[in-house]
Amino acid sequence: MTTARIALLLAEAGLAVAGCGGGGGSGSADAGPCGAMLHFTGEYVDWDKDSDAVFCGLLGSVFDVPGVGPKTINAPNGRVDLCIPDQATTLIDITPPSTIPGCKVVTDPTLKYSLPGIAVASKAVIAAGGMWSGRTFISGREAYDPTKAQVFVHTVGIPTAVSLDAGHAHGPIQAVVTTTWAAGDTGHEVFIPDVDPAGGSATLSVAGGAIGTGSIPLVAGKMTTLTVVKQDP
């Protein structure tokens, strides 16, 4: 076998190995393991991920991708790894686990994750390398109105203020700046509670601009969950 032939085979092998990736922590807009679909990765974790002594993923959650079907998340760290339609935005229904994972320490074993969610999968965010990160809480952790919509925003990059358009009233905004939830609209995680779901959507903004902002869905009794990527100044 000639030296040139050996070099060609090694190059092809390298490309094959590279093409089998896609298990990294950030999204990818290339074909990767999903062929003509988009590769959507992220995590679905407990509300107090930053402050709990043990990282707790919500295994047993079900993500229902339009045109694909439901997939149960079985990874203990709550890792989400899905192939989704190649389109600007895909809305994925989330059913939280029916039982509390063993990693979540509670005093009342009857507590549940009762709030379903909607994952907003943005092609632009995936292309920018933004990993989707979603959360939900056990019953009693947050007081909320089930007739209103809830909104959770994860920011990749240096956080700035998150807001909704003036046409959608909501409760006091909370954010995580370091490890705990506190009042405020600026943090790597932001929670906008009890949003008026009138019209079925609202406009989300981030001070200074970010990829992934704009119109988001609002559904009473569900948590809309999305990631935004801050743009370099």
Stockholm file with secondary structure:
# STOCKHOLM 1.0

chainA/1-233         MTTARIALLLAEAGLAVAGCGGGGGSGSADAGPCGAMLHFTGEYVDWDKDSDAVFCGLLGSVFDVPGVGPKTINAPNGRVDLCIPDQATTLIDITPPSTIPGCKVVTDPTLKYSLPGIAVASKAVIAAGGMWSGRTFISGREAYDPTKAQVFVHTVGIPTAVSLDAGHAHGPIQAVVTTTWAAGDTGHEVFIPDVDPAGGSATLSVAGGAIGTGSIPLVAGKMTTLTVVKQDP
#=GR chainA/1-233 SS CCHHHHHHHHHHHHHHHHHTCCCSSSCBCSCGGGTTSEEEEEEEEETTTTTSSSCCBCTTCEEEETTTEEEECCCTTCEEEEEECSSSEEEEEEECCSSCCTTSCCSCTTCCCCCCEEEEEEHHHHHTTCCEEEEECCTTSSCCCTTSEEEEEEEESSCCCEEECTTSCCCCCEEESSSSEEECSCSSEEEEEEECCGGGEEEEEETTCEETCEEEECCTTCEEEEEEEECCC
#=GC SS_cons         CCHHHHHHHHHHHHHHHHHTCCCSSSCBCSCGGGTTSEEEEEEEEETTTTTSSSCCBCTTCEEEETTTEEEECCCTTCEEEEEECSSSEEEEEEECCSSCCTTSCCSCTTCCCCCCEEEEEEHHHHHTTCCEEEEECCTTSSCCCTTSEEEEEEEESSCCCEEECTTSCCCCCEEESSSSEEECSCSSEEEEEEECCGGGEEEEEETTCEETCEEEECCTTCEEEEEEEECCC
//
